[in-house]
Amino acid sequence: MNRSRAVYRLPLIAAALCLPIHLAGAQAVKPLGTDLEAFAYPWPVERMPVTVGAEQGSMAYMDVAPTGHANGRTVLLLHGKNFCGATWESTTRALADGGYRVLVPDQLGFCKSSKPRSAQYSFAMMAQFTRAVMQREGVERATIVGHSTGGMLAMHFALMFPEAADRLVLVNPLGLNDQMAEGVPYTPLDKLIAAERGKGFAQMKAYQLKTYYHGTWRPEYDRWITMLAGQYATDDADAVEIAQAKTSEMILTQPVSQHLARLTLPVTLMIGMRDTTSFGREQAPESVKAKLRTVPQVARQAAAKMPDATLVTFPDYGHSPQVEAPRVFEAGLLPVLAAP
């Protein structure tokens, strides 16, 4: 049964210490390593060896045991492009307290995982490695929760491995529409790499302030900007920049919008309605920018194409409700996971 019209508006919890940001010059950033070697994660990090073409590497992940009464279920958390497994810390704690085992991978090309220079990044490759992590840990079936780019990956994963997913929860996912079909031009990889080289702490913070957090910054967000900028500040002959450019190309050229009707398992879209993300907007001509739709603007139409979809909205939050309002997000997520 299609439940795409069932929309629940979750209550606003007032946020303390909401401060306007003042962007004045670049902030000194400590290099944290190509694979975030100097950035601490909240749980031990496991590494699965991988082979990509002729290169050897590893995929990093956390395997968190239930801290509450174990319910025998596993949740797989998939991070977004400007995020890492560590960004799921609050969500992971809430799930573990609720009795879930939680697998939290860093995708290849991101965070603590390897960044092979010769990789041709694809969602199929990422889904394959993610399934391998599950199998390595003896997990045959899981609930898949994906945020932003991780939401795109969750949908590709469910299409490739329908037996391995019991339901999807998509948090402000990308890929619900085809941005190139709507006018965003293809940008050659060399130009994408050059754009990545120009990124630093101040630019990253300004983008997220405007696009993710609707003009309000909180001090706790600085940790995540420091994490990202610390990778870019590492002297590694552009390994991070190349990986990020290639995954940007992947996101633009591999939408999942044409396959939404094939997602027959239960899907819940959890959407922060103040999100202004529209991937590729920066590289689009002005005539196209004005027509591009944001994630909230395409979510309802996308849900209607899915056979069994429910839309949950967070009217007061943006692209990352799990970061912006963890308690509100978790209060909405846990009943979704507990539903039959």
C-alpha positions in Angstrom: 0.0 0.0 0.0 1.4 3.4 -0.9 1.5 5.6 2.1 3.3 8.5 0.5 0.7 11.0 1.6 0.9 10.2 5.2 2.9 13.1 6.5 3.9 13.5 10.1 5.1 16.8 11.5 7.4 16.3 14.4 7.6 18.9 17.2 10.3 21.6 17.4 12.7 21.4 20.4 14.2 24.8 21.0 17.9 24.8 20.4 20.2 26.3 22.9 23.2 28.4 21.9 22.1 29.1 18.4 24.7 31.6 17.2 25.1 33.6 14.0 28.4 32.8 12.3 31.0 35.5 11.4 33.1 34.3 8.5 36.3 36.4 8.7 39.2 34.9 6.8 40.5 31.3 6.8 40.9 29.4 10.0 44.1 27.5 10.6 43.4 23.8 10.3 45.4 20.9 11.6 46.1 18.2 9.0 44.3 15.0 10.1 45.6 12.6 7.5 44.3 11.3 4.2 42.4 8.6 6.1 41.6 10.8 9.1 44.4 9.0 11.1 44.5 11.9 13.6 40.7 12.2 14.1 39.2 10.0 16.8 36.1 8.0 16.2 33.7 7.1 19.1 34.1 3.3 18.7 37.0 1.0 17.5 37.4 1.1 13.8 37.6 -2.2 11.9 39.2 -2.5 8.4 38.2 -4.8 5.6 40.8 -5.3 2.9 39.6 -4.4 -0.6 41.0 -4.5 -4.1 40.1 -1.8 -6.6 41.6 -2.5 -10.0 45.3 -3.0 -9.3 45.2 -1.1 -6.0 44.9 -2.5 -2.6 43.2 -0.7 0.2 40.7 -1.0 3.1 37.2 0.0 4.0 36.8 1.3 7.5 33.7 0.7 9.7 32.4 0.5 13.2 30.5 -2.4 14.6 28.6 -1.3 17.6 26.9 -3.9 19.9 23.5 -3.2 21.6 23.7 -1.6 24.9 20.0 -2.1 25.7 18.2 -5.4 25.5 19.2 -6.9 22.2 16.4 -7.3 19.7 18.3 -9.3 17.2 18.2 -6.6 14.5 20.9 -4.7 12.7 20.8 -1.2 11.4 23.3 -0.1 8.7 24.0 3.7 8.7 25.3 5.2 5.4 26.9 8.7 5.6 26.6 11.6 3.2 29.3 13.2 1.0 30.3 15.9 3.5 29.9 13.6 6.5 31.6 10.5 7.9 30.6 7.4 10.0 31.5 9.4 13.1 28.8 12.0 12.3 26.2 9.2 13.2 27.5 9.1 16.8 24.3 10.3 18.5 22.1 8.2 16.2 24.2 5.1 16.9 24.0 5.6 20.6 20.2 5.9 20.5 20.0 2.7 18.3 22.3 0.7 20.5 20.3 1.8 23.6 17.2 0.6 21.8 18.7 -2.9 21.4 20.0 -2.7 17.8 23.4 -3.8 16.5 24.7 -0.9 14.4 27.2 -1.1 11.5 28.6 2.2 10.5 30.9 2.1 7.4 33.0 4.9 5.8 32.6 4.4 2.1 35.6 4.0 -0.1 37.0 7.4 -1.0 35.7 9.0 2.2 36.9 9.6 5.8 38.9 6.6 7.2 38.6 4.4 4.2 41.2 4.2 1.4 41.1 6.6 -1.6 42.5 4.7 -4.5 43.5 7.1 -7.3 42.5 4.7 -10.1 39.0 4.0 -8.8 36.1 4.6 -11.1 33.6 5.4 -8.4 30.1 4.0 -8.7 27.2 3.4 -6.3 27.3 -0.3 -7.5 30.9 -0.6 -6.3 30.0 1.0 -2.9 27.0 -1.2 -2.5 29.1 -4.3 -3.3 31.7 -3.4 -0.6 29.0 -2.5 1.9 27.4 -5.9 1.4 30.8 -7.5 1.9 31.2 -5.7 5.2 27.8 -7.1 6.3 28.8 -10.6 5.3 32.2 -10.3 7.0 30.3 -9.5 10.2 27.7 -12.3 9.7 24.9 -9.9 9.0 22.6 -11.2 6.3 19.8 -8.7 6.6 19.6 -5.1 7.9 17.5 -2.0 8.0 19.4 0.6 5.9 19.4 4.2 7.0 21.1 6.5 4.5 21.6 10.3 4.6 22.1 12.6 1.6 24.5 10.7 -0.7 24.1 7.8 1.6 20.4 7.8 0.8 21.3 7.4 -2.9 23.6 4.5 -1.9 20.8 2.9 0.2 18.5 2.9 -2.8 21.1 1.4 -5.1 21.9 -1.2 -2.4 18.3 -2.2 -2.1 18.0 -2.7 -5.8 21.2 -4.7 -6.0 20.6 -6.8 -2.9 16.9 -6.9 -2.1 17.4 -9.9 0.1 19.8 -8.0 2.4 17.5 -5.0 3.3 14.2 -5.2 5.2 13.4 -1.5 4.9 14.9 1.8 3.9 15.0 5.1 5.8 16.2 7.9 3.6 17.2 11.2 5.3 17.2 14.1 2.9 18.5 11.8 0.1 20.1 13.0 -3.1 19.3 11.3 -6.4 15.5 11.5 -6.3 15.6 13.5 -9.5 18.0 13.6 -12.4 19.8 16.9 -12.2 21.5 16.6 -15.6 18.1 16.0 -17.2 16.9 19.2 -15.5 19.8 21.3 -16.9 22.9 20.8 -14.8 25.8 20.5 -17.2 28.5 17.8 -16.9 31.7 19.2 -15.5 35.0 17.5 -16.6 36.9 15.8 -13.9 39.9 18.1 -14.1 37.7 21.1 -13.3 36.1 19.3 -10.4 39.5 18.5 -9.0 40.5 22.1 -9.3 37.4 23.2 -7.5 38.2 20.8 -4.7 41.7 22.2 -4.3 40.2 25.6 -3.6 38.1 24.4 -0.6 39.1 25.3 3.0 37.5 25.6 6.4 35.8 29.0 5.7 34.4 27.9 2.4 33.1 24.6 3.8 31.5 26.3 6.7 29.8 29.0 4.6 28.3 26.4 2.3 26.9 24.3 5.1 25.6 27.4 6.9 23.7 28.5 3.9 22.6 25.1 2.4 22.3 22.8 5.4 21.6 24.9 8.5 19.4 27.8 7.0 21.6 30.6 8.4 22.1 29.4 12.0 25.3 27.9 13.2 26.0 26.1 16.5 29.4 25.5 18.0 29.1 21.7 17.9 29.0 21.8 14.1 32.7 23.0 14.0 33.9 19.5 14.8 32.6 18.3 11.5 34.0 21.1 9.5 37.4 20.6 11.2 37.2 16.9 10.3 36.6 17.6 6.6 39.1 20.5 6.3 41.7 18.5 8.2 41.7 15.9 5.4 42.0 18.6 2.7 44.9 20.2 4.7 46.9 17.0 4.5 49.8 16.9 2.1 48.9 13.8 0.1 49.2 15.0 -3.6 45.5 15.6 -3.8 44.3 12.1 -2.9 41.4 13.5 -1.0 40.5 16.1 -3.6 40.6 13.5 -6.4 38.3 11.1 -4.5 35.9 13.9 -3.7 35.8 15.1 -7.3 35.2 11.6 -8.6 32.4 11.1 -6.1 30.8 14.4 -7.2 30.9 13.1 -10.8 29.3 9.9 -9.5 26.4 11.7 -7.8 25.6 13.8 -10.8 25.8 11.0 -13.4 24.2 8.1 -11.5 20.8 9.2 -10.2 18.3 6.6 -8.9 15.2 8.5 -9.9 14.4 6.2 -12.8 14.2 3.2 -10.5 12.0 4.4 -7.7 9.0 2.2 -8.7 11.3 -0.9 -8.2 11.8 -0.1 -4.5 9.1 -2.5 -3.3 10.3 -2.8 0.3 9.0 -0.3 2.9 10.6 3.1 2.5 10.4 6.1 4.9 11.7 9.4 3.7 12.7 11.7 6.7 13.0 15.2 5.3 14.3 18.4 6.9 12.1 20.9 5.1 14.5 23.8 5.4 17.1 22.0 3.3 18.2 24.0 0.2 20.5 21.3 -1.2 20.2 20.9 -5.0 23.3 19.0 -6.1 25.2 20.6 -9.0 23.6 24.0 -8.6 27.1 25.7 -8.3 28.1 24.5 -11.8 24.8 25.3 -13.5 24.2 28.5 -15.5 22.0 31.2 -13.9 19.1 30.3 -16.2 19.1 26.8 -14.9 19.8 27.6 -11.2 16.4 29.3 -10.9 14.6 26.2 -12.0 16.4 23.5 -9.9 14.4 21.9 -7.1 15.7 21.3 -3.6 15.5 17.9 -1.8 12.3 18.8 0.0 10.7 19.9 -3.2 11.2 16.6 -4.9 10.7 14.3 -2.0 6.9 14.1 -2.1 6.8 13.4 -5.8 9.4 10.7 -5.4 7.6 9.1 -2.5 4.5 8.8 -4.7 6.4 6.7 -7.2 7.5 4.2 -4.6 5.1 1.3 -3.9 5.3 1.5 -0.1 6.5 4.9 1.0 5.9 7.2 4.0 7.0 10.8 4.2 8.0 12.2 7.6 8.8 15.9 7.7 10.9 18.0 10.1 9.5 21.5 9.3 12.1 23.4 11.4 15.3 21.7 10.3 17.5 21.4 7.3 19.6 18.9 5.4 20.9 17.0 8.4 18.3 16.7 11.1 20.3 14.0 12.8 23.0 16.5 13.4 20.9 19.6 13.9 18.3 18.1 16.2 19.5 14.6 17.3 16.8 14.1 20.0 14.0 15.1 17.6 15.4 12.9 14.8 15.9 9.9 17.1 12.4 10.3 18.5 11.1 10.0 14.9 13.5 7.3 13.8 13.0 4.7 16.5 9.2 4.3 16.0 9.8 3.9 12.2 12.2 1.1 12.9 9.9 -0.6 15.3 6.9 -0.6 12.9 5.9 -4.1 11.6 
